[in-house]
C-alpha cells in the first residue's frame, strides 16, 4: 500500500487531529458506549460517532468535521455511515504502513 507522506504529515501536524488518532486507538477507554442511537445493533468495528469525538475535543462541530475529513483524506481514518450517523475508526493498515515507512526509510 502506498501512503502519501505529505498528506499524512499535514494531518498529524495538528495537536487535536493527533489526539483524535490517539483516542481512537482505545475507543472503549476514551468514549462512551457507541451505537445507542441506532435502531438496530450494528458492528461498528470500534467506530466512534462524530458527536462523541466533538464532545471530547470540546471544539465546534464544523472544526471537528474538518479535522476528521483531513484525517480521512490522508488515509488515517475510515468512516462508516449508519442511518444519519457517521462513525470513524483508525485505518490500521495505513498506520502500519506509516510505522514501516518511518522505521525503514527515515
C-alpha positions as CSV (number, residue, x, y, z in Angstrom):
1,X,0.0,0.0,0.0
2,X,1.4,3.4,-1.0
3,X,1.0,6.1,1.5
4,X,1.0,9.9,0.9
5,X,3.5,11.1,3.5
6,X,2.9,14.7,2.7
7,X,-0.9,14.4,3.4
8,X,-0.2,12.3,6.5
9,X,2.4,14.8,7.8
10,X,-0.1,17.6,7.3
11,X,-2.8,15.7,9.1
12,X,-0.5,14.9,12.0
13,X,0.7,18.5,12.3
14,X,-2.3,19.5,14.4
15,X,-2.5,18.5,18.1
16,X,-6.2,17.8,18.1
17,X,-6.0,15.7,15.0
18,X,-3.2,13.7,16.6
19,X,-5.2,13.4,19.8
20,X,-8.2,12.1,17.8
21,X,-6.0,9.3,16.4
22,X,-4.7,8.5,19.9
23,X,-8.2,8.5,21.4
24,X,-9.5,6.2,18.6
25,X,-6.7,3.7,19.4
26,X,-8.7,2.7,22.5
27,X,-12.2,3.9,21.8
28,X,-13.8,2.0,24.7
29,X,-11.5,3.8,27.2
30,X,-11.9,7.3,25.6
31,X,-15.6,7.5,24.6
32,X,-19.0,6.4,25.9
33,X,-20.5,3.3,24.5
34,X,-21.4,3.8,20.9
35,X,-24.4,2.9,18.7
36,X,-27.2,3.6,21.3
37,X,-29.0,5.9,18.9
38,X,-29.2,3.2,16.1
39,X,-32.5,1.4,15.6
40,X,-30.8,-2.0,15.5
41,X,-27.5,-3.4,16.6
42,X,-24.6,-2.9,14.2
43,X,-21.0,-3.9,14.3
44,X,-19.3,-0.5,14.4
45,X,-15.8,-2.1,14.3
46,X,-14.6,0.3,17.0
47,X,-16.0,3.3,15.2
48,X,-17.0,6.4,17.2
49,X,-19.8,8.8,16.3
50,X,-18.8,12.3,15.3
51,X,-20.7,13.8,18.2
52,X,-18.7,11.8,20.7
53,X,-15.4,13.0,19.1
54,X,-16.7,16.6,19.1
55,X,-17.6,16.4,22.8
56,X,-14.2,15.0,23.8
57,X,-12.3,17.6,21.6
58,X,-14.5,20.4,23.0
59,X,-14.5,22.2,19.7
60,X,-17.2,23.3,17.3
61,X,-18.9,20.6,15.1
62,X,-17.6,22.3,11.9
63,X,-14.0,22.3,13.2
64,X,-14.1,18.6,14.2
65,X,-15.8,17.7,10.9
66,X,-12.9,19.5,9.1
67,X,-10.3,17.6,11.2
68,X,-12.0,14.3,10.6
69,X,-12.1,15.0,6.8
70,X,-8.4,15.8,6.8
71,X,-7.6,12.6,8.7
72,X,-9.8,10.6,6.3
73,X,-8.3,12.2,3.2
74,X,-4.8,11.3,4.4
75,X,-5.9,7.7,4.8
76,X,-5.5,7.6,8.6
77,X,-9.3,7.2,9.3
78,X,-12.1,5.2,7.8
79,X,-15.7,6.2,8.1
80,X,-18.9,4.2,8.0
81,X,-22.4,5.6,7.8
82,X,-25.4,4.1,9.6
83,X,-28.6,6.0,9.0
84,X,-27.9,9.6,9.7
85,X,-24.8,8.8,11.9
86,X,-21.2,8.6,10.8
87,X,-18.7,6.6,12.7
88,X,-15.0,7.0,12.4
89,X,-12.2,4.5,13.2
90,X,-8.5,4.3,12.6
91,X,-7.2,2.8,9.4
92,X,-4.7,0.4,10.9
93,X,-3.4,-0.6,7.5
94,X,-2.3,2.9,6.8
95,X,-0.9,3.4,10.3
96,X,1.2,0.2,10.0
97,X,2.5,1.4,6.6
98,X,3.4,4.7,8.2
99,X,5.3,3.0,11.0
100,X,7.1,0.8,8.5
101,X,8.0,3.9,6.4
102,X,9.4,5.7,9.5
103,X,11.3,2.7,10.6
104,X,12.8,1.8,7.2
105,X,13.0,5.0,5.2
106,X,13.6,7.9,7.6
